[in-house]
Amino acid sequence: MSDLYIGLMSGTSLDGVDGVLADFSPGHSLVKAHASAPLPDALRAELLALNASGPDELHRAALAANALMRVYAAVVAELLSRTAVPSATVRAIGAHGQTVRHRPQEFDGTGYTLQLCQPALLAELTGIDVVADFRSRDIAAGGQGAPLAPFFHRSLFSRQGETVGVLNVGGISNITLLRPGGSMLGFDCGPGNALMDAWCEQHTGQPYDDGGAWAAGGTVLAPLLQAMLAEPYFSKPPPKSTGRDLFNREWLGRQLRAAGNAAPADVQATLAELTARACAGDVLRHEPGLAHLVVCGGGALNGHLMRRLAALLPGAKVASSADWGLPPLQVEAAAFAWLARKAVNREELELQSTTGARGARVLGCIYPA
């Protein structure tokens, strides 16, 4: 029987959809193909708007989920076309959906996480079983619902006798600390690209700071940086997770109002330093003897950020995940292909060390084609 799975990821950076066709059978390269598609401007704007309360949210969210599934289906079609793989041979698609709210353990003690997804529609459009809603069961079991990628990171990046950190810098950053003997710790560090991207788009019209060049030309504003690092989330012990519910334009606006006038390039430099300091600080706090830091997500393409991480962590070898066999924009999509396979095979994940859930659970709901 085929061991082919597709993983689809649209992250908090809202820069598009990444998809991989993964082959988990022994002796094969993991990723057979990678494809991506940008989000249409109107859909991107709507998904961003749905991160905050607004009028007619249920109606708008339902239509946005439908539109997102059409982008997902286009990525699936591109993957199958590139590889000439028949859809009938793919066991399942792991579809993450688009996170618009993430409030675990709040309000009633359980809280919720909400990823816009319409897996039934995706199954109809592709003719392939779909696994979705990976986070809700973890929330129900008392967990944070995030991060989930650490389990995949352990399967791919662990190295015998050495401590390896895997840092995913998407819109939000999360760290996995893989320790000798197989134990691990994983949690969200804080903002990744989300604040940098928002500030860059506001002041340059570009969706992101290409290579971190704009930030590299600015000067870090020390008082602003210290004020931002005083955010209580950074000192909160794991398990912990966050999202645009906290680190958003309004949060940044409050910090800037307290800081007074500042040159836009200097603010960008300070936001890049915030991401670097938050991530490096978590490494130094929880695993000061780290040997390797493997960086994935869009942040791995930000040369300035990578240089700052290397400077802040002189004892670790900081490298892109590409140097470890998987390009940075493929890691999260591959993780959800891997998670889909776990769900199809009814394999539990030991969640306590990352999300804080009460025990091992099978994550994901299956929508047969």
Secondary structure, DSSP 8 states (H G I E B T S, - for coil): ---EEEEEE--TT-S-EEEEEEE-STTS-SEEEEEEE---HHHHHHHHHTTS--TTHHHHHHHHHHHHHHHHHHHHHHHHHHHT--GGGEEEEEE--EEEEEEET-TTTTEEEEEE--HHHHHHHHSS-EEE--SHHHHHTT------THHHHHHHH--TTS-EEEEEESSEEEEEEE-TTS-EEEEEEEESSHHHHHHHHHHHS-SS-GGGHHHHTS---HHHHHHHHT-HHHHS-SS----TTTSSHHHHHHHHHHH----HHHHHHHHHHHHHHHHHHHHHHH-TT--EEEEESGGGG-HHHHHHHHHH-TTSEEEEGGGGTS-TTTHHHHHHHHHHHHHHTT--B--TTTT--SS-B---EEE--
